[in-house]
Amino acid sequence: MTIHVVQPGETINSISAYYNIPAERLILENGIMNPDNLAVGQTIVIVQPETVYTVQAGDTLMSIAEQQGVSVMELLRNNPYLSGREFLYPGETLVITYQTNKTVTLATSGYIFPYIDRNVLIKTLPFLSYLTIFNYRATSDGDIIMGDDDTDLVQLAKIYGVAPMMFVSTFTEEGISSSEVAYNILSSMAVQDHLIENALQLVESKGYYGINIYAEYVTFNNIDLVADYLKRAADIFHAAGYRIVVTVTPNMNIESQGVSFERIDYSKLSVYVDGIIFASYNWGRSYSFPSPISPVNVLTELINYAVSILPSEKIFLGITTIGYDWQIPYVPGVTGANAITYDSAIQIAAENGIAIQFNEPAQAPYFYYADSNGVLHVVWFIDARGFDTRAQLAAEYELQGLSLWTIMYFNTQMWFIINTQYNIVKVMNIVL
């Protein structure tokens, strides 16, 4: 795999000629929205196909898969534009295999909200091991409030061999994590019992594969209480045959001297669960100081500490997939950032003729631009270089996998990298 960074004067056709890959395939595999106006600094992932097939009249995905000795899921991952399509068109070219040597296997987990575009979800499911549905809020008395109906999401995931996980958080209706609710749960075994019972009933009635518990406020003072709570939950869910994982927000300080952590003994939590996800929704919060999104230098420090106290095979590395656009100057507590997709960031740079810069330690692209009112902005996001480096961390440290926040839109380049470089775990039987 080669990650090409667009240089001044380059076009999609010149890049196509250099790598001897049709421009149409580069556009398709990278999801390029601006082929006629590439941004300097934009990334294009290059992976040479090994085997291709031209669709014949009467072909189906199943017949091609059987003929070529691959699975339907492999065809969908190698040709994601086919997902959701009813027909194949004679004459179109499908990639059967790529020139890659995939030796590392990773599990992938993605977070969604129930209102996700079903077409986006169907396109994404072939790449997933677990689907975490962000739809359940715990209250101070142990009740669980469900959002929108998620029945179809659970069933759709299973069709693609993806294990649906119910996510239970202490978030309020406004989307703010409540320390008061978390405290009330941890301080009362009666509330815990009620919450666990309610969660188990929902997992069973909805057909979930298991539960993902969000434990944001983990400190030196409450780590034993959190561990006791997880043990109670794990005993019950495991006895019933369900998976249980915990999502932890690491407490870290980024200072001029480097990254420092509260050296909390997370092994007290991991001993009871099937996986521990290190992720912070605050790494991409809209009211933080303009900065790289989940910077690699910070993630590396986190993983180094985590693997020193935890079995690496239980760890999921959390990655924030969205970018943010801040107005400058930044005013703490006042200036808010707009969340943007990778495609939107590239479009802004291309339309404004701005060269994208790259922060090497953070492995994060960024650029400044002025809007139509003359207001200065800074955009930080993640591109192919950043996704590749983050996935390599999971492989290098032999982690269980990657946890992606969020997969509400289809990031073509990210999935192209993961698919061509790693074997993706499927933990359920595929019905498709």
Residue pairs with C-beta under 8 A, 6 or more apart in sequence:
1 45
1 46
1 47
1 100
1 388
1 417
1 420
1 421
2 19
2 45
2 46
2 47
3 43
3 44
3 45
3 46
3 384
3 385
3 388
4 15
4 19
4 43
4 44
4 45
4 46
5 41
5 42
5 43
5 358
5 385
6 15
6 38
6 39
6 40
6 41
6 42
6 43
6 44
7 40
8 40
8 355
10 38
11 38
12 23
12 26
12 27
12 32
12 35
12 36
12 38
13 23
15 23
15 26
15 44
16 22
16 23
16 26
19 26
19 46
19 48
21 46
21 48
23 35
25 49
26 32
26 44
26 46
27 35
28 81
29 45
29 47
29 412
29 416
30 44
30 45
30 412
30 413
30 416
31 343
31 410
31 411
31 412
31 413
32 38
32 44
33 343
33 346
33 347
34 42
34 346
34 347
34 350
37 350
37 351
38 350
39 346
39 349
39 350
39 354
39 355
39 356
40 355
40 356
41 349
41 355
41 356
41 357
41 358
41 365
41 367
42 346
42 349
42 350
42 356
42 383
43 365
43 383
43 384
43 385
43 413
44 384
45 384
45 413
45 416
45 417
47 98
47 99
47 100
47 416
47 420
48 98
48 99
49 95
49 96
49 97
49 98
49 99
50 96
50 97
50 98
50 99
50 100
51 68
51 95
51 96
51 97
52 93
52 94
52 95
52 96
53 64
53 68
53 93
53 94
53 96
54 91
54 92
54 93
54 94
55 64
55 88
55 89
55 90
55 91
55 92
55 93
55 94
56 90
57 90
59 88
59 90
60 88
61 72
61 75
61 76
61 82
61 88
62 72
64 75
64 88
64 94
65 71
65 72
65 74
65 75
68 96
70 96
70 97
71 430
72 430
72 432
73 126
73 160
73 161
73 426
73 430
73 432
74 97
75 82
75 94
75 96
76 82
76 83
76 126
77 126
77 127
77 415
77 419
77 424
78 94
78 95
78 96
78 97
78 98
78 419
79 94
79 95
80 123
80 126
80 410
80 412
80 415
82 88
82 94
83 122
83 123
83 125
83 126
84 119
84 122
84 123
98 420
100 420
100 421
102 420
102 421
102 422
102 423
104 395
104 421
104 422
104 423
105 422
105 423
105 424
105 425
106 391
106 394
106 395
106 399
106 400
106 401
106 402
106 418
106 422
106 423
106 424
106 425
107 129
107 130
107 316
107 400
107 401
107 402
107 424
107 425
107 427
108 127
108 128
108 129
108 130
108 401
108 402
108 403
108 404
108 418
108 424
108 425
109 128
109 129
109 130
109 131
109 132
109 165
109 277
109 316
109 401
109 402
109 403
109 404
110 124
110 128
110 130
110 131
110 132
110 403
110 404
110 406
110 407
111 132
111 133
111 134
111 167
111 403
111 404
111 405
111 406
111 407
112 121
112 131
112 132
112 133
112 134
112 153
112 406
112 407
112 408
113 133
113 134
113 135
113 147
113 406
113 408
114 133
114 135
114 147
114 148
114 149
114 150
114 153
115 148
116 153
116 407
116 408
117 408
117 409
118 152
118 156
120 407
120 408
120 409
120 410
121 153
121 156
122 156
122 160
123 410
124 407
124 410
124 415
125 131
125 156
125 157
125 159
125 160
125 162
126 160
127 415
127 418
127 419
127 424
128 157
128 160
128 162
128 407
128 424
129 162
129 163
129 401
129 424
129 425
129 426
129 427
130 162
130 163
130 164
130 165
130 209
130 427
131 153
131 157
131 162
131 163
131 164
131 165
132 165
132 167
132 212
132 403
133 150
133 153
133 154
133 164
133 165
133 166
133 167
134 167
134 169
134 406
135 146
135 147
135 148
135 150
135 166
135 167
136 144
136 145
136 146
136 147
136 166
136 167
136 168
136 169
136 199
136 202
137 144
137 145
137 147
137 168
137 169
137 170
137 171
137 172
137 173
138 144
138 145
138 168
138 169
138 170
138 181
138 185
138 195
139 145
139 181
140 180
140 181
140 184
140 185
140 191
141 184
141 191
141 194
142 185
142 190
142 191
142 192
142 193
142 194
142 195
142 198
143 194
143 195
143 198
144 168
144 195
144 198
144 199
144 202
145 173
146 202
150 206
151 206
153 164
154 164
154 206
154 207
154 208
155 207
157 163
157 164
158 164
158 207
158 428
158 431
159 430
159 431
159 432
160 430
160 431
160 432
161 426
161 427
161 428
161 429
161 430
161 431
161 432
162 426
162 428
163 209
163 210
163 243
163 427
163 428
164 207
164 208
164 209
165 208
165 209
165 210
165 211
165 212
165 243
165 245
166 199
166 202
166 203
166 206
166 208
166 210
166 211
166 212
167 211
167 212
167 214
167 247
168 195
168 199
168 211
168 212
168 213
168 214
169 177
169 214
169 216
170 177
170 178
170 179
170 181
170 182
170 185
170 214
170 216
171 177
171 178
171 214
172 178
172 181
177 214
177 216
177 217
179 217
182 215
182 216
182 217
183 217
184 191
185 191
185 192
185 195
185 229
186 192
186 222
186 225
186 226
186 229
187 225
189 232
192 229
192 232
192 233
193 232
196 232
196 233
196 236
196 237
199 211
199 233
200 236
200 237
200 240
200 242
202 208
203 210
203 211
203 237
203 242
204 240
208 242
209 242
209 243
209 427
209 428
210 237
210 242
210 243
210 244
210 245
210 274
211 233
211 237
211 242
211 243
211 244
211 245
212 244
212 245
212 246
212 247
212 277
213 230
213 233
213 244
213 245
213 246
213 247
214 246
214 247
215 226
215 230
215 246
215 247
215 248
215 249
215 269
216 248
216 249
217 249
218 226
218 248
218 249
218 251
218 264
218 266
218 269
219 251
219 262
219 264
220 262
220 264
223 264
223 265
223 268
223 269
224 268
226 268
226 269
227 268
227 269
227 271
227 272
230 244
230 246
230 269
230 272
230 273
231 272
233 244
233 272
234 244
234 272
234 273
235 272
237 243
237 244
238 244
243 274
243 275
244 272
244 273
244 274
245 273
245 274
245 275
245 276
245 277
245 316
246 269
246 270
246 273
246 275
246 276
246 277
247 276
247 277
247 279
247 318
247 403
248 266
248 269
248 276
248 277
248 278
248 279
249 279
249 280
249 281
249 282
250 261
250 262
250 278
250 280
250 302
251 261
251 262
251 264
252 259
252 260
252 261
252 262
252 298
252 301
252 302
253 259
253 260
253 261
254 298
258 301
259 297
259 298
259 301
259 302
261 301
261 302
261 305
263 305
265 309
266 276
266 306
266 309
266 310
267 309
267 310
269 276
270 276
270 310
270 311
270 314
273 314
274 314
275 314
275 315
275 316
275 400
276 310
276 314
276 315
276 316
277 316
277 318
277 403
278 302
278 303
278 306
278 315
278 316
278 317
278 318
279 316
279 318
279 319
279 320
279 403
279 405
280 318
281 320
281 405
282 288
283 293
283 294
283 318
283 320
284 293
284 294
284 320
284 322
284 324
284 339
284 405
286 324
286 336
286 337
286 338
286 339
287 333
287 335
287 336
287 337
288 337
289 330
289 332
290 324
290 326
290 328
290 330
290 337
290 378
290 380
291 380
292 359
292 362
292 363
292 364
292 366
292 380
293 320
293 322
293 323
293 324
293 364
293 380
293 381
293 382
294 318
294 319
294 320
294 382
294 390
295 359
295 361
295 362
295 363
295 364
296 361
296 362
296 363
296 364
296 386
296 389
296 390
296 393
297 361
297 362
298 362
299 317
299 390
299 393
300 393
303 315
303 317
303 393
303 397
303 399
306 315
307 315
307 397
312 397
312 398
312 399
312 400
313 398
313 399
313 400
314 400
315 397
315 399
315 400
316 399
316 400
316 401
316 402
316 403
317 390
317 393
317 394
317 399
317 401
317 402
317 403
318 403
318 404
318 405
319 382
319 387
319 390
319 402
319 403
319 404
319 405
320 382
320 405
321 342
321 382
321 404
321 405
321 406
321 407
321 411
321 414
322 339
322 340
322 341
322 381
322 405
322 406
323 339
323 340
323 341
323 342
323 344
323 345
323 379
323 380
323 381
323 382
324 337
324 338
324 339
324 340
324 379
324 380
324 381
325 337
325 338
325 340
325 345
325 348
325 377
325 378
325 379
326 335
326 337
326 377
326 378
326 379
326 380
327 335
327 375
327 376
327 377
328 368
328 375
328 376
328 377
328 378
329 335
329 376
340 348
340 379
340 381
341 409
341 411
342 381
342 382
342 383
342 411
342 413
342 414
343 409
345 365
345 379
345 381
346 356
348 354
348 367
348 369
348 379
349 355
349 356
349 367
349 369
349 379
352 369
352 370
354 367
354 368
354 369
355 367
356 365
356 366
356 367
356 383
357 365
357 366
357 367
358 364
358 365
358 366
358 385
359 365
359 366
363 385
363 386
363 389
363 390
364 380
364 381
364 382
364 386
365 380
365 381
365 382
365 383
365 385
365 386
366 378
366 379
366 380
366 381
367 378
367 379
368 376
368 377
368 378
368 379
369 376
369 377
369 379
370 376
370 377
371 377
382 390
383 413
384 413
384 414
384 417
387 411
387 413
387 414
387 417
387 418
388 417
388 421
390 402
391 402
391 417
391 418
391 421
391 422
393 399
394 401
394 402
395 422
401 425
402 418
404 414
418 424
